[in-house]
């Protein structure tokens, strides 16, 4: 059974800092890994999707990496802004289109 | 495209009443997922449809829950009778399954409160 863990569970940083969010998964047989953000009271917004054959994806200030052999993915946020404050979730897609959500990291970027 | 559309946004009902949640997936998407989110259990998959056919309903809590997808553009999740422990945010998500590079898109959710 796939288990996805995110560390840290919560993070508070000053504006402008570069930061890394971590995601670990136990079963490396995944088709892809997707990072989402969720704002309070809102739905999930897709940020980046990394296919199993890829090592990383970039979008603006965001960079996500994938290392299947070690069961890890990282989301790097450069020059963090208060608007980045949200909960970040990583999701693994496995066999049978089964999605396993991570435990989430609640990020707060302070002025 | 307007994205995945869910209705209602908020639902407050009394225990024992029937609740129907609605979802319109993104046009062209052939997979649809219903999720429930609570503080205690996080996001849980309830049911997954592919090409309007239920593929995996192992996450449906009990017989009080049922889901239908009569066509490619509409799905419902029904709870009858509702109970206070059903209170949660219910999300619908859709995806076009064509290779691996297909993102999952979520609706804004339905906040359900059963009193």
Interface residues (C-beta under 8 A of the other chain):
Chain A: X31 X32 X34 X36 X41 X42 X43 X44 X45 X46 X49 X51 X52 X53 X89 X91 X96 X97 X98 X99 X101 X103 X104
Chain B: X4 X31 X33 X42 X43 X45 X48 X50 X55 X56 X91 X93 X97 X100 X101 X102 X103 X104 X105 X106 X107 X108 X109 X111
